[in-house]
């Protein structure tokens, strides 16, 4: 099987197609996670920062706001276009470039900190992408990867699957035999080993943070789930409009029950935040 076949589970067009929805429904909630990761990576104003598989800038925009000279890369032109528009609107010292995370078109030893939030987490050849992240990082620089932890504790996913099964009982959800790629480093020890194997030292994996998704309606939860990456959309691609409407109503009830009708429902998911240092400084 060729690199082109294994590099991604969804074509670039699928990522382009969700870029607008990702920017609207997902990216705004990522700022706190990004801040936690950048603190752990000890990013300082004036340093150079590279965001790999950046999407619309959930990690790179906060880095630029901290005063880092930032480059965001993603293989989706639509994602980069939205990042670039946000940079221009805020007047940040950052740029975006279309680039495949498996073959970064960048020199060796270029960046003080290289990071990825919910991006390299998803790619099929993650070891290759991590080696590329290490290659372009300066000796003594840091590499940061933010990814989901234990899927059993991913509340939004369980809400979504339960609601679909309430309407379509035969719906099986994600296969347990082939876990979704977004959980490939859900085990902190696996993440630690992958970072070490990529060439990093002094590797730490922080498990104390959670993603918190605040929703007030079933529609908001549906939109958030289908906007994060193309995988959930493929799971429900065959549903009819009536089934989708019914699922949204089920989600409405679940959201109301969680919130007790008072404010938004907050659904959490565990995170693994891995940081390592490139040797040789």
N, C-alpha and C positions, 0 to 999 in steps of 0.2 A: 504494500500500500504506500502511495507516495505521500510526501509531506503535504502537498496541496489537499489530499483527501483527508488527512488526519488532523490538519491544523485547526479546524473549527467544526463544530457540529451544526452550525447554521451559516448560510452564505452571507456575504457582506450585505446583500440586498435586504435580508431579514433584519439586520441591525439598523440599516438606514431607515427601514419602515417603522421602527419603534422609536427613533431618535426624538421626535417631537413629544411623544407620550412619556418617554423616559425623562426628558427635561422638565416636563410639567408635574408628573406624579411621583417620581423616584428621587431625582437629584436633590430637591430642596431638603429632604430629610437626612441627607448624608453628611451634613456639615459637622455635627457633633462627633461622628465616628472619625471623620477625617482629622479633626483637631486632636483627638486622642492618639491616633496613629502618628501624626506629625510630631507630637510631643515625645512619644516613645522613640522616634527616630532622631530626636534632637535637632530638627531642622531650625536653622537660624537665619535671620534676615541677612540678605546679601549672598547667601549660598545659592548654588545652582541646583535645581530640582527637575527631575524627569518623571512624568506620569505615564505609565505604560498601560495600554488598553484603557484609556482614560474616560471613555464615554463622553458625556458633555461637561466633564470637569469636576466631578464630585470631590476629588482629592486635589487636583491641580489648582482650582480656583482658591480654596482655602490656603494652599501653599503660597500662591502669588499674593494673597492678601496679607500674609505674614511678612512679605518683603523678600521672598526668594525669587530669583530669576528663573522662570518656569517654562518648560516645554511640555505640552500635552500631546501624546501620540495615540492614535486609534486607527484601526483599518477601515472604519466607517466614515466616509466623507461627510455624511449628514451630522454625525456626532461632533466632528471637529468644527464644522460650520457653526453649530450652536455654541460650542465653547468659544470660538473666535468672536462671535457676536457679543457674548457676555463680557469678554475681556475688553473689547472696545467700549462697551457701555460703562464699564467701571474704571477704565483707564489704567489697567494693570500691566505690569512688566511681564508679559507672557505671550507665547505664540502657540499655535496648534499646527501639527503636521500629520498627514495621513501616512500610516506606517504599520506594518505587520509586526506584532510583538515577537514573533519567532525569528525575525531577521531585521533587527533595528538598524536603520541606515544612519548610524552614528559612530563616531570614533571611539576607540577604547579609552577608558580612564577619563571620562568627560564630566561626570556629575558628582556633586557632593552627596546627594541623596537621590535614590531612584525608588519609586514606589508604585504600587498598584492596589486599588481598592475595588473589590468585586469585579475585577477585569481578568487578570492572569489567573485568578481563582477558577475561571470557567473554561480555559482552553484545554484541548485534549492533550497537547504535547507540553504540559506545564514545565517539566524539567528543562526542556530546551528554552522556553521563554525565561525561566529563572536564570539560566546561564547567560542569556543575553543581557538581562538586567544587571548581573554582576559584572559582565565584560565592560559595560559602558560606565560603570561607577568608578570613581577615583579610588586608588589605594587609601585605606583609612576612611573611606566613605561608607554610608549605610544603605542597606536595602530593606524596604518595608513591603510587607504583603498583608492585606486585610481580607479575611475570608470568613465564611460561615463556619460555625461549630456544629455540634450535634444536631442532625436534622430532626431527631425525636423531640427536640425542644423548640423547633421553628413553628411558632404559633400561627402565623399567617398562612403558611403552607397547609397546616392541618385544618384550619378553618376552610380554606379553599377546597381541598380535596373532600372534606366532609359534606360541604354544600353541594358539590357536583354529584357525589354519590347519593345524596338525598333525592336528587332529581333523576339521575341516571344510575340506578343501582349496580349495573354491570361495569361502571367505570372503575378501573383498577388503580389509576393514579400512577405515579412513578414506579418503575420496576425495582423490586428489592434486589434482584439479581444483578442489575446494572444501575447502580445509584446515579442520580443526576450529577453531572460534572461539577456543579457548584459546591458539592460536598466532598470533593476528592481529598481535601486536606482538613476535613471536619475533625479528625483526630489530631490533637496538638502534637503528638509524637511524630506523626507522618509529616506535618508541616515542618517541624524542626529538622527532621532528616532531609527533607527536600532542600531546605535552605543550606544545610551543611554540604550536601552533595553538590550544590550549585557553586560551592567555593567560598562560603562565608564562615566566619569565626564569631565567637562571642554571641551565639544565636540565643535569643530569648523568644518565648511565645507567651503573650499575655492573654489570659482567658477571663479577665474580670469585667470586660465591657459587653454590652448588649446593643443590638439594634432595637430601636423602639419605633414602631409604625403606628401613628395615631390616625384613626379613621372614624368618621361619623355615620357613614352609610355603607351598605353592601356594594354599591357602585364604586365607591372610592377604593374599597378593598379589591374588587375585581380589577379596576384600572391599575392599581399598584402592582398586583400580581402579574398581569399580562404585559406590563411596561418595563419590567426590570431586565429581562432578556427574552430571546425568542422561544426558549424551551417551553414555558407554560402554554403559550399559544398553540404549539404543536399538539399538546395533550388534549386540547379541547377544540381542535380545528373542525371536527365533524359534528359539533353540536348545532342544533337548529336555533334560530332566533328565539323561538318560544322557550326552548330549554335554557338559553342564556338568561332570559328575563326571569324565569323561575328560579334559577340559581342565585341571581342577584337578590331576589326577594328572601330566599333562605339566608343569604349572607346578612341582609338587613336585620333579620331577627337575631342572628348570632351576635352581631355588633351591638344591638340594643341590650341584649342580655349581659354581655360583657361590661358595658358601660353603666348598667342600671338606669339607662335613660338620662344620665347626668354627665354631659360632656362627651369627649371622644373616647372610643375604646382604644386602649394601647396594647398592641401585640408585640411580643418580644422574640428575639432570636439571639442565640449565643454567638459570640465572635471569637476568632483566633487572630491575634495581631502579632505577626512574626517580624522580628528585626534582627539583622546580622550585619557584621562589619567585614568589608573587603580587606584582606590582609595586605601587607606590603608597604604601609606608610612609613 
